């Protein structure tokens, strides 16, 4: 499916790929500085096409083929992008699968559109990661640099160049943190989490589950040898299995 664009007056246009099919429509939310051409997004496109299920993948503003300035991006802005895709491209009912930051975005979107979202699948879901970076990764020198110049370059295992973490991203992220209160979500949630994940501690999956208004609706699936990417064939198969089960 070729790239299409969602035009939005006064906001960056969003690039997406849409496959028609039966519902519920699967919507994939990528991670921070990722795009819709990644392994998990492409795998789900093949799986959904094979069984005739509707599927949408997209790039947040500033990411991939979408317009916008990545370094000016915020959690709230990317959540708004996702809602635009839900409302104007995918429509309901939908199952949202989110990887890393996309898991946070997926939860926010499900809270904002309870009548559209049938279920959420998180892959190494990282809600509140902006707070985690500021409190647990940054030291006093990092915090001083963030205040002085407005950003800190953070080395990443997924890029030859450091990731720029901006003060705007950190400060605006506080408006969307979820794990310091009850999450009033009333749909099934599946959380795939690698125990060898060096970016998101496996315990976070249980923090998400325990924060839910009804934890019994959530299931944590720990993958003992899994890393942050969870892109091995067996990891991808497990992801697709959750989506199929929530689609019934």
N, C-alpha and C positions, 0 to 999 in steps of 0.2 A: 504494500500500500504506500502510495507516494505521500510526501509531506504536504500537509495543508496548514492553513494559518487562520487563527481566530483573531479577527480585528476587533480592537476595543478602543473606543474614543478616549483619548487622553491617557491611555495606558499602553505598554509595549504589547505588540502582537505576539501571540503564542503559537509555536510550532507544535503540530501533533500528527499522529498517524492513527487512523480509525479503521477498524475492521467491522463490517456489519455482521450481524448474527443474532442468535437467540439470546435472551436475557437469562440471568442478570448480566449486565455488562461489567467486565473486569477493567478497572482503571489502575494503571501502575504509576506510582510516585517515586521518582528516583531520589538519590541522596544528594548531599551538598557537593556542588561542582560536578555532578554527574549529568548524563543526558540520556535520551530515550533510545540510544543505539547500544546500550550496555548489554551484557550477557543475559541478565535476568529479564530485562524488558523484551529482548529478542526471543528468548526461550518461550515466554508466555504468549507472544504473538503466534508462534508456531503451534503451541498447544491449543490455544483458543481457536485458531483457524482449523485445526484438525478435527475438532468436535463441533464446529459451527457456532461458537460462542462469541458474542460481541466483545470487542476489546479496544481500549484506547490507551495509548502512551503519549507522553508530551514532555516538553521542556519548560521548566519554570522560566520566568523572565530573567534575562542575563545568562541563561544556560543554553548550551547546544545551538540550535537553529532559531531560537526565539530572540526577539529584540530585547533591549534593555542593558543596563550596566550591572554586571554581577556584583561588583564591590559595593554597590548601593542597595543591594537586596536585603530583605529582612524576612524573618519567619512569617510575619503577618502578611507581607506582600506575596510570598510564595503560597501561603494558604489561600489568599484571594485568587491567585492564578488557578489553583486547583478547583475552587468553587466555580469559577467561570467555565472550566472544562466540564464539570459535573452538570452545570445548568444548561450549557449551550451546545455541548458536543456529545457527551455520553448519555445524559439524561438517566432517569432511574428505571428500575432499581439497579444499584451497582454494588459491586464488591471492590473495595479499595485494598490494593497490596502496596505497601510502602517499605522501601529499603533504607535503613539508617535514618537520616533526617526525614526521609519520606515516610517513615513509620510515625514520626511526630506529626507531620503534615496530614497523614491519613486519619489520625485520631482527631485532630482539629476539624477536619472536613466532616467526619462522621458526626461530631457534636453539632456542627453548624447545619447539617442537612439530614436530620434523623429520619425524615420521611423517604429519603432517596437511598440511604446506605443500608444494605442488607447484612454486611459483615466486613470485618477488617482483618487483614493478615499483615503482621509486622515481621520484617526480616532484619534482625539485629536493630530493632527499633530504638531510636535515640531521642525520645522526648527530653526536653530541658537541657540539650547538650550545650547550649550557649552558657547556661549557668554553670555546668560542670567544667567547661573550659576555664571560665573566670575564677572559679573557686578552687578547683583541684589541679589544674594544669599550669595556669599562670602563677608566677611568684610575684613578689613585690616589684621587681624590676620590669616584668612584663606589664603589670597593671599601670606602672608609672609611664611606660612607653605608650600604652594604649591611650592614656589620658592626654599625653603630650602631642602625639602625632596622629592619633585617631585610628590606628591600626597596629597589628602585630603580625609579622610573617611567621607562620608556624610550619615546620617541616612536615611533609606527608609521605607516607609509604606508597601512595597511589599517584604521585606526581613528581617529576624531576624538579619542578619549581615549588617553592613553599606556598601554602594557602594563606591568603590575606584574610585575617579575622578582624573585622572592623568594630569600632566602639558602637556604631549604630546597630550592628547585628547583635552584639551582646546586650545592649540596653533595651532594644526593642523586643528581644527574645523574652525578657522578663514578663512582658504582657501576655505571653502565651504558655508559660510553664504550667505543667499539669500535675506533677507528682507531689506537690505540697498540699493537695486538697483532694476531695473525692471527685472522681471523673464520672459524671452522670450519663454514661453510655449504656444503651439498652440493646445492643446487638452483639452477636458472637464475635470474639476476638481470638485469633490464633497468633502466637508469638514464637517464631523460630529464632533460636539463639545459639550461636556457637560458643562452646566453653573455652576455646582457644582464641577468642576475640580480644585483640589487644586495644581496641578502640572503645568498645562498649562492654563493660563487665557483665558476665552472664546473670549476675544478681539483678540487673536492671529489669530484666523480663518479669521477675517476680514483683519488683516494685510497681511496675505497670499493672500487673494483675491485681495486686493487693489494693491499689488505689481506685480500682473500678467500683462503682456503686454496687454491682453484683459480680463479684469475682468468679462465681460459678459459671458465668458465661464465657470466661476466658480459659484458654489452655496454653500452657508453656511447653514447648517442645525443645528440649536441650539436645544439642548435637555435640557429643563429647570431643570429636576431633575437628569440629567446625571453626573456621576463622571468621573475620568480619564480613568478607565478601559472600560467603555461602553460595558459591557459584559452581561447585563441583556437580557432576551429573546426579549424584544421590541427593544433594541439597536441593537442586532444582526440581527433582521429582517429588520431594517432600513438600516443597512450596506449591506445586501444582495440585498435589493431593488435597491440601487444605482448601484451595480455591474450589475444587470440584465438590468437596463435601459441603461447603457453605453455599454452593450454587443450587443445591437440591431444594 
